[in-house]
Amino acid sequence: MLVLKRVGITLIAIALIVFVALQVTLGSDVLYNSIFNLFAANYRNEIELSKQFFSLLQSRDFVSLEKFDPSLSGDHSVRERDNLEKLAALFPGVKPTDVKLIGVQHNTSFGNRETFSETSVGFEYEFPGKSVYARVVLREQQNWISVSKITVVPLRDSLENINKFTFSGKAMSNFIMLGTVLIVTAFIVISLIICIRTPMPKRKWLWVLLVSLGFISIKLNWTDGDIHIVPLSVEFLGASFWRAGPFSPVILSVSVPLGAIIFFLRRTTAKGSV
């Protein structure tokens, strides 16, 4: 029995070390860039098509854009042309000094009537004294690719600087969230250790699993302080630190340590046994 306890504690310790290491390394730009590039390599075709699209848009070659995607012409061609001209005007009339791949997201929707996939590709175009964020969503259905959405936004600075993880100039809510993340993680880790050391006649592995998880997450965008709640969510150790792309904002997430709370309530009621 003692051997099993030691093995359990060792496994939990290894899991905690791996989890913390992942959280730290995912915040590292070098490693994250490598992981991101490995993922993006699966969507080379979509990335190249997106580059071609924005190249045509910047050069205001609307005729080629309509050939690129026939859906941009047709019954609403006048309105579409007007929208494209407004987006093209956001690009300077010179060649960019650098183009960075910012993000790639892919979703596939399955339905009884139709199945389609959408790939969102975002770039940062750097010009002398100006940067522009450009994103296009490509929709593929029955081997036909169309443009689903186009976004072009002028930036006050590069996304790398805008979304840099720093404490300078951040609101109090950011620090409260960061402190909550540390407190919840520490609480769950301590609860796990106590749970492993607490005598239980049965289902101990189930309690260990339950205590290690957090439910109903609250997420904070570190760059702009935006907060939203995800009711249906589960997080290991009740917290996470991640970003969607190499130049994307850091997202802090914390969950309610419901399992750990129930464990302590049951343990207190049962005076040492769950």
N, C-alpha and C positions, 0 to 999 in steps of 0.2 A: 504493500500500500504506500509506503514511504517512497519507494522507487517511482511509482506512478505519479505521485505528487511532484517529485523533482523533475520528472520528464515533462509534466504539464507546465510547471513554472518555466522551465527552459524553453519550451515551445512558445509560450506567451511572450517571454523576453525577446526571443528571436523575431517574432511577429512585430513587436513594438519597435525594435531596432530597424527592421526593414521598412516599416511604415514611416518612421521619423526620417530615415535616410531618403526615402522617396520624396517626402514633402520638401526636404531641404534641396535635393538635387533637381527637382522639378522647378525650383525657383532659380536655378542656375541657368543663365542664358546659353552657355556653351552646350550643356547637355540637352537643354530643351530644344535648341536649334537642331541638334542632331536627330532627336526624336521626331520633331516636326517635319524635317526634310525627308525622313524615312517614310512617314505617313503620306506626305504630299507626292512622293514618287509614284504612288498608285493612281494619281489623277493627272498625269503629265498631259494627256490629250485635252482635258478640260482647262488646264492652266494655260496651255498654248492658245487655245481658242479664245480664252478671256483676254490674253495679251493682244491678240489680233483685233478683237472687238474694240478695246480701248485705244489701240493705235489708229483704227479707222475713225473712232469718235473724235479723238484729239485733232486729227487732220481734217475733220468735218467732211469726210467722204461718205455722205449719207446714201448715195446710190449703192456703194459697195456694202454698206450696212444692211440695206434692204435685201441685197442678194445673200448676205451672210445669214440673215433670218427673215424669210418672207413674211413672218407675222408682224414685222414692223411696218409693212405696207398694207394696202388693202382698204377696207372701209374706213378705218380711222387713221389713214396715212398722214393727213394734214395735222392732226393733233399729235401723233407720234413724232412727226418731223419737228414740230414746235418744241416738244419735250426734249428731243435729242439735241436740238440747237441750244437750249438752255443749259443742258449738262455739258455740252462741248465748250461753252463759253467759260466754264469754271476751270478749264485747263489753259495754262499760258500757251502762247503761240510759238514756243521754242521746245527743242527736244529736252526730255528729262535728263538730269545728270545721273540719276540712279532710279531703279525700279525694284522695290522689295516686295516679295511675296509675304503678305501679312497673315492670311488665314485661309484654310480650306475646310469646308464642312460638306458632308454628303449624307443625304437622307433618301431612303427608298420607301415609297408608300404602296401598299398592296390593297387591292379592293376587288370586289366581285366583278365590276365592270371594266376597270382600268388599273394598270400598274405603271407607275412612273417613278423616276428618280430625279432629285434636284441636287446640284453641286454648286455651292457658294464659294466664289474665289475672290479674295480681296488683295489689293495692292496698295502700296504707298509710293506715289510718284514724287520725286524730289526735283525741284527746279531752283534756280538761283533766287534765294530769298523767299521761297514758298514751297509748301508741301501740299499734296492733294491725296485724299483717301478715295479709292475707287473700288466698288464691289459689284459684281454681276452674278446673278443666279441663273444657271443654265439648267433647263428642264429637258430631260430625255424621255421620250415615249415612243415605243415602236420604232426604235433606231432613228428617230428624228429629233434633232436638238433645236430648241428655241430659247429665246431670252425671256426669262420670267420676271426679273426685277433688275433695275440698274440704280446704283447709288453713287453719287459723286459729292464729296464734301471737302472744301478747303480747310486746311489745318493751320493753327497758329504756330505749331512747332512740329517736329518729327514725332511719330507715335512712340518711338523708343524713349524720348524724353518725357512726353506727356504721361505715359503709363509706367514710368520708372517707379520701383518700390522705394519710397522715401517717407520719412516722418515729417518732413518740412511742409508747413502749410496745410496740414490735414485737420479735419474737424474732430471734435471731441468724440463723436460717434464712432470714428475709425478706431480710436484707442480703446473705447469701451468694448468694441467688437473683438479687437485683438486680445484684450484681457480676458474676455469671456471664453474665447477659443482656448487659451492656456489653462484657465480654471477648469473648464469642462473636460479637457483632455487629461489633466492631472487627476480629477475626480474619478474618471472612468478607469484610469490605470491603477489607482489605489484600490478602487472597488474590485477590479479584476484580481489583484493580489489577495485581498481579503476573501473573495469568493473561492479562490483556489484552495486557500488554507482552511476554509470552513467545512467541518464534517457534514456530509449530506448522504442520506441512505440511497438515493437514486437521482437520475437526471442531472447530475452535476455538469456534464458537458453542455447541456441545454442552458443552464444558468450562466455558464462562462460565456457562451455565445451571445445570450441576451444582454448581459452586462457590458459586453464590448461594443455594443451598437448604440447609436443615437438616432432619434426619429424626429421628423418634422424640422427640416433645416431652414435656417435664416442665412441668406447670402448677402454679402456686402461687396460692392465694387470699390476697390481701394482708391481708384483714380478720382471718381466723382462722388463717392459716398452713397450711391444708389443702393437701396435695400429692398429685397423682395423675399417672400416666404414660399417655400415649396412644401406643401402639406404631406404629399406622398413621397417620402425620401428616407433612405437609410444610409448612415455613414459609420464607417469603422472608427472607433475611438471618439465618435461624436463631433469630429471637426476635420477640415481639410483646407489646403492652401494650394491654389492652382491657377493656371491661366490657359486660355483657349488657343493661343498662338504665341510666337516668340516676342511679339510687340503688343500683345493684348494686355488689358489691365489685369492685375492680380485680383482674384476672387477669394475672399475669406468666407468660410462656411462653418456654422456651428449648429448642432442639433440638441434636442432635449435628451439628456441621459436617462431616459425612461426606465430602461432595464436596471441600471445601477440604483435608481431611486426605489424601485419595487423590491429589489434585493435587500436593501437596507431596512425597508419597512417590514418585510417578512422576517428578516433576521432579528430585528429588535422585538417583534411580536413573539417570535418563537424562542427568544432568549438564547441565541447562539446557533440555532439550527434552522435551515430553510425547508 
